[in-house]
Amino acid sequence: MWTKLKKLFDWTPVNVEFPVAEYKLYSDKNRVLLGYNVSVTYQHHGTKSYFFAHDEEKLGLFTKERALERAVSFYESKRKQMSIKSR
């Protein structure tokens, strides 16, 4: 019982993939960047995907550069978590 409960709260990353740009193809605009996707595989919870949006044209909150910075920062934090756990 304790082991199952412990696994429920254990989100230890075992693999993380570098951010990948995600595009949508429109007939009138060609290819439009939506944002960046980072996939993280956890020891007990499988693979989860995290999306960092680019919305410069709608609200202007996140430029494509800022979206990439956020995705890379998240990627690096998960890599750091992996290296700390492996010590």
C-alpha positions in Angstrom: 0.0 0.0 0.0 2.7 2.5 1.0 4.7 1.7 -2.2 1.6 2.5 -4.4 1.0 5.7 -2.6 4.7 6.7 -2.9 4.6 6.0 -6.6 1.5 8.2 -7.0 3.5 11.2 -5.8 6.8 10.3 -7.4 7.2 12.3 -10.6 10.8 11.5 -11.3 11.7 12.3 -14.9 13.8 9.6 -16.7 13.9 11.2 -20.1 13.2 14.6 -21.6 13.2 15.6 -25.3 14.5 19.0 -26.6 11.6 21.4 -27.6 10.1 20.7 -31.0 8.3 23.4 -32.9 4.7 22.6 -33.7 3.1 24.2 -36.8 -0.4 24.3 -38.3 -0.9 24.4 -42.1 -3.4 27.0 -43.3 -4.4 27.4 -46.9 -4.2 31.2 -46.8 -1.2 31.7 -44.5 0.9 28.6 -45.2 2.6 27.3 -42.1 2.0 29.0 -38.8 4.0 28.4 -35.6 1.8 27.4 -32.7 4.5 26.9 -30.1 6.9 24.3 -28.8 6.3 20.9 -27.4 8.5 19.2 -24.7 8.0 15.5 -24.0 8.9 14.2 -20.5 8.9 10.5 -19.6 8.3 9.9 -15.9 9.4 6.8 -14.0 5.9 5.9 -12.8 3.6 8.0 -14.9 4.6 7.5 -18.6 5.2 10.2 -21.1 3.6 13.7 -20.7 3.7 16.5 -23.3 4.0 20.1 -22.3 3.2 22.9 -24.7 4.6 26.4 -24.7 2.4 28.6 -26.9 3.3 31.4 -29.3 0.4 33.8 -29.5 2.0 37.0 -30.8 -0.8 37.6 -33.3 -3.7 37.1 -30.9 -2.8 38.7 -27.5 0.8 39.5 -28.0 1.8 37.9 -24.7 4.4 35.4 -26.0 6.6 36.0 -28.9 8.1 33.0 -30.6 11.4 33.8 -29.0 9.8 33.9 -25.5 7.9 30.7 -26.1 11.2 29.0 -27.1 13.0 30.4 -24.1 10.3 29.0 -21.8 10.4 25.6 -23.4 14.2 25.4 -23.2 14.1 26.5 -19.6 11.6 23.8 -18.8 13.7 21.3 -20.7 16.9 22.3 -18.7 15.1 22.1 -15.4 13.9 18.5 -16.1 17.4 17.6 -17.2 18.7 19.0 -13.9 16.1 17.0 -12.0 17.3 13.8 -13.8 21.0 14.5 -12.9 20.2 15.2 -9.3 18.2 11.9 -9.0 21.0 9.9 -10.6 23.6 10.9 -8.0 
